[in-house]
Amino acid sequence: MKVMVIGGTRFLGKAIVNGLLARRHEVTVVHRGRTALKAGGVKEVLLDKSDRKAFGDLLGGARCDAVIDTILSADDLRFAIPILKGRIKRFIHCGSTGVYAPMK
């Protein structure tokens, strides 16, 4: 399976990427480049999701079976779902914000 992981360089994303690689999936990691990607054998795309044009172009041109977004934002959901609808098999949206900052 071809899987795009958004935010795959730290805690949750890193574990997801490693799990996918262990199961021999083809993985593309999308991140801002602030943290080094430590997984070998993945395609790397440097992109900040706040750049909606670039993010929309990436999602619209995605050639994958699934997208896993590990950066939690309701705005991102509202933006991504219409672009991805009918184009991929799975869209998983989760986050590890509670690991890095207190939840209020």
C-alpha positions as a Python dict, from the first residue, in 0.01 Angstrom:
ca = {
    (1, 'M'): (0, 0, 0),
    (2, 'K'): (118, 355, -73),
    (3, 'V'): (74, 576, 234),
    (4, 'M'): (136, 948, 282),
    (5, 'V'): (212, 1045, 642),
    (6, 'I'): (185, 1412, 730),
    (7, 'G'): (407, 1499, 1024),
    (8, 'G'): (603, 1174, 1034),
    (9, 'T'): (923, 1284, 1210),
    (10, 'R'): (836, 1289, 1579),
    (11, 'F'): (648, 1090, 1843),
    (12, 'L'): (328, 955, 1688),
    (13, 'G'): (421, 1010, 1324),
    (14, 'K'): (760, 846, 1366),
    (15, 'A'): (599, 535, 1522),
    (16, 'I'): (343, 518, 1241),
    (17, 'V'): (613, 549, 974),
    (18, 'N'): (826, 278, 1136),
    (19, 'G'): (523, 48, 1162),
    (20, 'L'): (434, 101, 798),
    (21, 'L'): (791, 36, 686),
    (22, 'A'): (807, -282, 896),
    (23, 'R'): (501, -403, 704),
    (24, 'R'): (670, -312, 373),
    (25, 'H'): (437, -30, 273),
    (26, 'E'): (559, 247, 44),
    (27, 'V'): (574, 562, 260),
    (28, 'T'): (592, 931, 177),
    (29, 'V'): (656, 1161, 475),
    (30, 'V'): (540, 1522, 451),
    (31, 'H'): (695, 1760, 704),
    (32, 'R'): (827, 2113, 747),
    (33, 'G'): (1192, 2011, 776),
    (34, 'R'): (1234, 2132, 1134),
    (35, 'T'): (1305, 1779, 1259),
    (36, 'A'): (1531, 1538, 1073),
    (37, 'L'): (1362, 1240, 917),
    (38, 'K'): (1529, 936, 1070),
    (39, 'A'): (1354, 661, 874),
    (40, 'G'): (1531, 525, 569),
    (41, 'G'): (1350, 405, 261),
    (42, 'V'): (1084, 676, 253),
    (43, 'K'): (1009, 955, 11),
    (44, 'E'): (1036, 1294, 179),
    (45, 'V'): (834, 1605, 91),
    (46, 'L'): (911, 1934, 267),
    (47, 'L'): (594, 2138, 303),
    (48, 'D'): (415, 2349, 564),
    (49, 'K'): (41, 2273, 576),
    (50, 'S'): (-32, 2639, 648),
    (51, 'D'): (61, 2706, 284),
    (52, 'R'): (-286, 2604, 165),
    (53, 'K'): (-203, 2630, -205),
    (54, 'A'): (96, 2394, -176),
    (55, 'F'): (-93, 2163, 63),
    (56, 'G'): (-396, 2150, -168),
    (57, 'D'): (-174, 2081, -470),
    (58, 'L'): (-1, 1799, -280),
    (59, 'L'): (-327, 1637, -174),
    (60, 'G'): (-487, 1686, -515),
    (61, 'G'): (-194, 1518, -688),
    (62, 'A'): (-144, 1244, -431),
    (63, 'R'): (-87, 901, -578),
    (64, 'C'): (-149, 694, -268),
    (65, 'D'): (-399, 458, -108),
    (66, 'A'): (-411, 630, 230),
    (67, 'V'): (-321, 958, 400),
    (68, 'I'): (-241, 969, 771),
    (69, 'D'): (-233, 1320, 915),
    (70, 'T'): (-71, 1329, 1259),
    (71, 'I'): (-108, 1705, 1308),
    (72, 'L'): (-445, 1763, 1470),
    (73, 'S'): (-651, 2053, 1334),
    (74, 'A'): (-1022, 2079, 1254),
    (75, 'D'): (-941, 2340, 989),
    (76, 'D'): (-714, 2090, 816),
    (77, 'L'): (-999, 1838, 810),
    (78, 'R'): (-1238, 2086, 653),
    (79, 'F'): (-973, 2168, 395),
    (80, 'A'): (-848, 1816, 313),
    (81, 'I'): (-1165, 1606, 305),
    (82, 'P'): (-1319, 1766, -7),
    (83, 'I'): (-987, 1733, -191),
    (84, 'L'): (-932, 1368, -93),
    (85, 'K'): (-1293, 1248, -115),
    (86, 'G'): (-1324, 973, -372),
    (87, 'R'): (-950, 978, -450),
    (88, 'I'): (-806, 758, -175),
    (89, 'K'): (-921, 455, 24),
    (90, 'R'): (-847, 587, 374),
    (91, 'F'): (-788, 921, 547),
    (92, 'I'): (-679, 894, 909),
    (93, 'H'): (-653, 1210, 1115),
    (94, 'C'): (-501, 1188, 1462),
    (95, 'G'): (-265, 1385, 1679),
    (96, 'S'): (-28, 1371, 1972),
    (97, 'T'): (-71, 1729, 2093),
    (98, 'G'): (-119, 1605, 2451),
    (99, 'V'): (233, 1466, 2448),
    (100, 'Y'): (390, 1801, 2368),
    (101, 'A'): (159, 2047, 2542),
    (102, 'P'): (-111, 2046, 2809),
    (103, 'M'): (-462, 1993, 2680),
    (104, 'K'): (-714, 2255, 2792),
}
